[in-house]
Amino acid sequence: MFLSVFDIFKIGVGPSSSHTMGPMVAAGRFLDRLRGSPFQAHGLRVSLHGSLAFTGVGHATDRATILGLAGFHPETYDQVEAETALERIGRTREVRPQGLGTLRFDPAADLEFDYGPALPCHANGMVISALDAQGDVILSETYYSIGGGFVVTEGELDQPDQPGAAGPKVPHPFHSAAEMLEMAQRSGKSIAEMKRANERAHRPADTLDRGILRLWQVMEDCINRGLATDGILPGGLNVRRRAHKIHEALKAEHGLNLQAPHVINDWIGVYAMAVNEENAAGGQVVTAPTNGAAGVVPATIRYWLDHVPGATRTRIPEFLLTAAAIGGLVKHNASISGAECGCQAEVGSASAMAAAGLCAVLGGTPEQVENAAEIALEHHLGMTCDPVKGLVQVPCIERNGLGAIKAVSAASLALRGDGTHFVPLDAAIETMRQTGADMHEKYKETSLGGLAVNIPNC
């Protein structure tokens, strides 16, 4: 099993990696398949199922699907071009993907939200079909958006270690935290060093380094945009952005000896909120490991850089490689999908990743890093995913702030010990998987339970 740092951290577009990025990627994959087929398509049709249907409008799933069929991709997404394309498609009722000519696609008639039972393999399912001149199906594929922007077909779900299984063998192929610690002890390497060696089996050092620095640049730009932007978030809840005003107040108080020690939590929280307000507005973010949890890791890094003596940007790769190692374990052995396991799989996983990364750059041993990840994940167990009105705003934005605060606390607590602890990270990951399996579907990104049904006028 090999999941790259670039699998866990992907540059994309808000508000949701599973409900926005995933459907856009799935549509692109279908177009590629259609280009390689012998069929002459005249039209397209899409049906959304499970969580993609129930919270699809709030998560911009419909927009993302339409844009994906028009040839847009998350990493190169341009918001101005997208709005122009959506207006044209709505008016002409056709898409013009490169290499396929003009295809009929009326969003009002050819994009269906199916509110019946979810498809059998995952809560986030969608079926894309190509039609002939008479409107009959000539090619069809079922896709599942399994969290973090990962998309698989029904057939690929049956293949172990998808995605990321292909490629050369890696020198440190750990499948569990226990294996990771055993390999670290045997090799004398840190978790980041082992992860880097694994990455180097797949790409040159300069490509790896440039890619990681690009990830942080996008994260940092997202924080800065969020801190600088005011106004109302789209979607109809009329949620006001708060990061800008909070940040301005914190800067005004800084150095005046007015701040109690606990105000550092406000700094950590505001960095995360800035990212998730940008995500809610459809801006460019990095999955970490998902869009809904995109603020936790960058907020923790920004806290470390701006507030911890001795922090240096040269160690950001160490942070992100360590975090990616933990994220890969969670994804491989449980889930990072809110529609599958609730928000424990999103913010919980992100907090564990951030805690591990911070512990590593603060000098933690592999055992302390594993302990930090376990502490953070354990104290998110059972967290539901209940977005109000299907929007990635309430409770998601604040939840990222608290996830980052927990990550910092978990790293600090782990560093106070020697790495020995009662609950192994593997046990916490397995508990999260079991809890997600037992959780009622109304608490798993359907907006049919929890806060989503207990807020008046929503």
N, C-alpha and C positions, 0 to 999 in steps of 0.2 A: 504494500500500500504506500503510494507516494502522493501526497498532496502538497503542492508547491506553495510557497509564500504568496505567489501570484494567483493561486486558487482561493486562498483564504481572504486575501486582500485584493479586491478588484476595483478598478476605477469605473464608476457608473453614474447613474442618474437616480434621483429620488422620485417618489418617496419610499419605494419598497424594492428590495433586491429580489424577493420571491414573487411579488405581484406586479412589479413594473419591469425590472431588468429581465427577469426570467421569461415572461411572455414575449418580450421584444427579441430576446435571443432565440426562443423557440420558433418564432415567425421567421427569423433569418435562417435558421437551420432548415425549415421547411422549404423556403425559397431555393436554398442550395440543392436540396434533394430534387426539387422540381426541375431545376436547370440541368440536372444530370439524368433525368428520366426521358423516355421516348414520347411522352404524352404532350399534346398541345393543349395547354390550359386556356380557358376563356374567363374563368372567374374563381373566386376564393370564398370559403366559408369557415367560420370559427365558432366553436361552442366552448364556454368556460364552465367549469364544474367545481363543486365544493367551495372551499374558501375563496378561490379566484372569482366565483360568482357572488358569494355573499358580501364580500368586502371589495369587490373589483372596482366599483366606481370611486370609492373613497381612496383606493390605492392607485388610481389611474391605470388600471389594467386594460381597460378598453382603449384608452389613448395609446398605451405602449404597444398593444397588439396591432393596432392600425398602423402605427409608425414602423413597427418591425416588418410588416408586410410591404411597406413602402421603401424598405431598404435601410432604415435607421438602425444604428447599433449603439449600445450604452456608452462605450468608451469614447466614441467620436460624436456623441450627441450634441447638437446645437439647438438651443431652445427657440431661437428666432426662426430658424429654418423649419423646425418641427411645427410651430404654430401655423406657418404658411402652408405646409403640407397638409395639415389637418383640415384647414379651411378649404383647400382645393379638393381633397378627397370627399369631404362632406357635400360639396357642390356638384362635383362631376360623377360621384359614385363609382370611382375607379382608382386603381393604384397602378403605378408604372415602375415596378422594380427592375433594376438593371438586368438586361439579358433575357427578360421574359415578356417584353412588350407591354401592352395595356391590358389589364385584367379587371373584370367587373368586381366591384366590392362596395356594397352599400352598407355603411356601418349600422344603419337602422334595421336592416333586414338580414344581413349576413354575419352579424356578431351577436350571438345568443348567450344570455346569462341563464344557465340551467340551475335552478334552485332545488332540484331533486337530490337524491343521494349522491355522495361524492363518487368519483371513479374508484375502482377497487384498490389501486396500488399506492395512492397518496392523496392527501387532502387537496393539493393544488394540481388539478388536472385540466388539460385543454386538448381539444381535437381540432386539427386544421385539415381542411379538405380542399382539393383542387377540382374544379368543375369543367365539364365540356360545354360546347355551345348550347346544348339542350338543358344544362343545369344538372346533369348527372355527375356523380362522384367518380373521378378517374384515378385519384390518388389521395390517400388519407393517412395521417399519423397522429398517434396519441403521445403527448408530451407531459411530463411532470416537472414542475418547478419546485425543487426539493430544498430550497433555502440558500441564501448567500449568492444568488445568481446562477447556481448550478441547475442545469436542465438535462434531463435524460428521457429517452423514449421508454416505452413499456418494456421492450426487449432488453434495453441496457440496465434496467432496474434488476433484472435477474442475474446480471454479471457482477461478481464480487469486486469490491474496490473500485467501483466507478464513481466519479471520473478520476483520472489521474493514475490509473494502474499501468498504462503503457509506458514504454521507455526503458532506458538502461537501469540496471540494478544500482541501488544506492548503498553506500558503505555502512549506514546505520539505520536499518529498516525496522524501527520500533513500531509496534502496533498497540502498545499500552504504555501507561506511565511507568509501570513496573519494569518493562523492558527498556524504556528510555533511561531510567535510573541505573539499571544494571549495565547498560552500554556506556553510560557516562563514567561509571566507576571503573569499568574495565579499560576504557580508552584514555581516561584522564582528561577528557574534553568537556567543555560546558555544553548545555543544551543548544545554545546558539551556534557553537562551533560544529556540533554534529549536524544540525539543520543546514548550516552553510555547506558542509561537505556533501550532504545529500543533494542540495540544489546544484552544486558544481558538477554533479554527474549528468545534469540535464542542460546546463548552459554555461558559457564562459564567465569568468569572474567579473569582467567589465560590464557585461550585459546584466548580470545579477545586481551589481552595485548601482548601476544607473537606474534599474527598475525599482529598487528599494527606495532610493532617494526621490524618485518620481512619486512613489506612493506617499511619502511624507510631505512632499511639496503640495500635493493635492489636498491632503489632510489639513495642512497648515493654512493654505489658501481658503479652505472651507471655514475654518475657525475664524479667520480674519474677516471674511465676508459676513459671517453671522454676527460677529461683534460690532460690525459697522452698520448693520441694516436694521431699520425699524419698520413698523407697519403691521398689517393684518395678514395672517396666513390664509391661503386660498382653501376652499372646500366647504364653506358655509357655516363653520362653527364660530367664526369671528374671533379666533384665538389670536391675541396680540403677541407679537415677538417681544420677549423680555430681556434677551441676552444683552442687547445694546445698552439699555438703561442701567441694568445691573452692573455692567462692566464700567460704564462711565462713573457710577457712584463709587465703585471699588477703587478706581484710579484716583478719584478726588479725595478719598479717605486715606490713601496710601501715604505713609510717611508722617502722618499727623498724630501718631500714637493714640488713635481712636479705636483701632481694631482689636477686638478680643481675639484670642488665639483661634477660636472656632471659625472665624471668618475665612480662614484658608479654605474651608469647605465651599464657601461661596465662589471663590476663584476656580476651584476644581469643577464645580457644578456649572458655572457660566460658560466654561470652555466647551463642555459637552452639549449644553443647551444651544449654543451657537451653531454647532454642527447639525443638530437635529432640527432646528428651525430652518436651516438651509435645505435639509433633506425634505422636510414637509412642504417646502416651496418648490420642489422639483429641481433643485440645484445639483451640481456635481459633487459627489461624495465618494468615499472609498468604503466598500463593504468591510466590516470589521467585527464579526464575520458577516453581518447582514447590514442592510440600510437602516432598519429599525433600531439597531444597536450601534450605529456608526459613530456615535459621539464618545463612547467610553474609552477606547484605546487612544485616539488623538488627544482627548482631554487629559489623560494621565501622562502622556508624553509632554504636553505643553506645561502641565503643572511641574513636572520634573525639570524641564529646561528653564523655566522662569522663576522657580521658587526653591529649588534644592541646590545648595552650594556644591560646586564641583561638576555639575551636569554639563555635558558637552554634546553637540550635535553629531560628532563623529561616532557616538555609540548608539545612535538611533537604529542602525541596522541590527545591532545586537538585541535591542528591545523588540523589534518587529519579527526577527527570526525566532526568538524565544516564544513570543505570543503566537506566531503561526504554528509552531510545534504543538502547543497546547490546543489551539483551535482545530488542528488536524485530528488530534486524538478524540476530541468531543464529536466532531463530525463523523469520524470513522466508526466510533463505538456507540453513538447515540444519535443526536440530531442538532442542527443549528436552525431548524425551521420552527417558527411560531405556530404555523398551521398544523404541525405534527406534534410538538411537545410544549406549546405555550411559550411565554416570554422567558422562562427559565432557560430555554434553548437559545435565546437571542441575547438579551442583556446579561443573563447569567453566564453564558459562554464568553461574552465580551469582557465581563468583569474578571473572569478567571484568566483570560489571555492578558489583560492589562496588568493584573496583579503579578503574573509570572514575569512579564517583561520588565516591570518596575523593580521587582526583587532582583532580577538578574543584573540590571545596570547599577543597582545599589550595592553590588558585591555579593549577592546571595549564592550559595552553593546549589547544585542541581536539586539536592534534597529540600532546601529551603524554597526554591522556585516551585517545586511540585507542591509543597505545603501551602504556599501562597495561593496557587491556583485552586487548590482544594477548598481552602477557607472561603474564597470568593464564591465559588460555585455552590458550595453547601448552603450558603445563606441566601441563595436565590431559588432553592428548590421549591417547587410548587407554584411558582409565579405564573399566573394566567396571562393570556394575550387577549385583551378585551377592548380594542380600540373604539372609542366613541365615534359613531357615524362612519366607521370603517376608515377613518383618517389616521395617519401616523403622526398624531399630535397629542392627544390626551388618552392615556397617561404617558405616552412614549417619550416625550421630550424631557420631562422631569425625571423619568425613570432612568434615562441615560446619565443624568447628573448624579443620581444616587448610586448608580452602578459604578461610576468612576470613583466616587468617595469610598465605596466599599472596597474597590480594588486597591486604593492607596492604604487603607486600614489593614487589609489582608496582607499586603506585602510587608508593612511595618511589623505586624504581629509575627509573621513567619521569620523575619530577621531577628526577632528577640529570642528565637529558639535555635536548636541545632538541626532542624529538619525532621526530627522524629515526631510523629503525631499519630493519633488514634485512627482516623478515617483516611484511607488512601484515596488519592484522586480518582483511581479507577472505580472505586466503590461509589464515589459521588457521581461520576458520569453514568454508571449503570443505574443508580437510583433515579437520576434525572430521566433516563430512558424509560424506566418502568413507570415513573410518575406521569410522564407524558402519555404513555399507552393507557393508563387508567383514567386520565383526565377526560371529562365530558367534552364533546366536540364544540359545545357552545362557548367554552372558554379557550378555544384554540383558533383565534383569528377569524371568527365568523361574525363577530359583533352581535351574537344572539344571547349573551349573558354578561354578568359582571357589570362593570361601569357602563358598558355600552347600552344597557337597558335601564339603568338607574339614574341617569342624568335627565332632568325634565327638559322637554321640548327638543329632544334629539332624536 
